[in-house]
Amino acid sequence: MDYAQPSILTTPTTLAKDYKFDSALFSVYSAAFMVFCTVLGVIILAPMLPPFGQASASAETIAAFYMEANLQKKIGLCIMMFGTPFLIPLFALVGEIMKRRMVMPVLGSVQFAAGLFGLLFTFMMTVCWGTAAFRPERSPEITQALHDLGWLFATWVASATLLQLGSICVAVFRDKSTAPIFPKWFGYFNMWMLVLGAPACVINIFHTGPFAYDGLLGFWVPYAGLFAWFVAMMLAVAGAVKRLNNAA
Amino acid sequence: MIFSDVVRENRAEKRVPVEPEFWLLIFGDLFVFSAMFIAFIVARFESEATTQVFIAGSLSLNQAIGLSNTLILLTSSLFVAQGLAYFRANQFRLANRSLLCGIGCGLSFVGLKLFEYIEKYDQGLTVTTSDFFGYYFTFTGVHLLHVVIGISLLGFIVFKIKKQQEQALPSQGLFEGVACYWHMVDLLWLMLFSLFYLLN
């Protein structure tokens, strides 16, 4: 076995040039699997998304929503619960590229930690809806509270994801090398997602209107943005990995 | 005047300010605000009753403050454009003076807006009072957030120019980007002003 021994008088930048990301594309496939599970689980099987009029609905309406096709909702939430962690490899890969190839160790850690933190509340969302679907025959107010709690975990905790977007954005723009690792559009795209996601931080105030968790700026814009961001992340990271491995 | 020189130069050169990818952000933001404006129009013309609520809300707004804020933002846009022209001509002291005037206008916009919010709050009109005030506080609040971000960015450029060292000078691209953003904030306010204050 031979070791690549770096010379003592070396800089982080020269070390970074030798770092390879073999098999890193599996991170991207794993993220695609997570998106697949989300679409199958909470959009197709358990129609939790989109929440038509639920922010202002009565407790009885929400309870009836959980009573109807209860088993199907439970199975959908199972799939969501199983699929959620498969996003972690993508965040880890982006963090490692930022740390090792772009030599921005703190930004890389912030990106990964904020990503994990946002993902934690996606689990909490599934747990809340799963609990609501667990005993739908209980008094409707409790089911309603659990359902609202799930939505607040899902959308209101956007602030963690906003920090993640911000750190990626800073990293893309501070990369002044001649062959940048991430394309410029990816930086601007993240900045745009920051703008789209920001209104999600005030959904706890409204029951109706665009800022409610079923409204235009509380649901449609941030979630369309979120799925577009998953796709953009996968494309940009796959491109970056290919470029890095070809160059090395 | 130096400002018209820059306009002529830009026309001759035919280039996209900053870089093409930057406009993804500007048009993205404009796209979201357009969706918000459409939501407002739809809510307003939903029925006779909602139209009445929106007209009553619009009449209770302080038109004088709205109009002064419009003029203040337009003036600040002029200052920022002037500052960019001075920056391109390497007259950094004058550029900074223009930018500080622009920031002053921005701050007075924020001050007037906060005064207006407090005035409404004292009258018992809050975000949950009616649909109109729900839209009013949230839309102008999102816009106010844009203004505060814009002021911070302008302040950042002033700080960088003030350091005056060659490597610390902000790039022209950064300055242009911030200026374009500031003009967008101005444009959005014009839309908000006509939707909330004038449509009655």
Boltz contact constraints between the chains, C-beta under 6 A:
constraints:
  - contact:
      token1: [A, 184]
      token2: [B, 21]
      max_distance: 6.0
  - contact:
      token1: [A, 185]
      token2: [B, 21]
      max_distance: 6.0
  - contact:
      token1: [A, 188]
      token2: [B, 21]
      max_distance: 6.0
  - contact:
      token1: [A, 188]
      token2: [B, 24]
      max_distance: 6.0
  - contact:
      token1: [A, 188]
      token2: [B, 25]
      max_distance: 6.0
  - contact:
      token1: [A, 191]
      token2: [B, 25]
      max_distance: 6.0
  - contact:
      token1: [A, 192]
      token2: [B, 25]
      max_distance: 6.0
  - contact:
      token1: [A, 192]
      token2: [B, 28]
      max_distance: 6.0
  - contact:
      token1: [A, 195]
      token2: [B, 29]
      max_distance: 6.0
  - contact:
      token1: [A, 196]
      token2: [B, 32]
      max_distance: 6.0
  - contact:
      token1: [A, 209]
      token2: [B, 134]
      max_distance: 6.0
  - contact:
      token1: [A, 210]
      token2: [B, 39]
      max_distance: 6.0
  - contact:
      token1: [A, 211]
      token2: [B, 138]
      max_distance: 6.0
  - contact:
      token1: [A, 216]
      token2: [B, 39]
      max_distance: 6.0
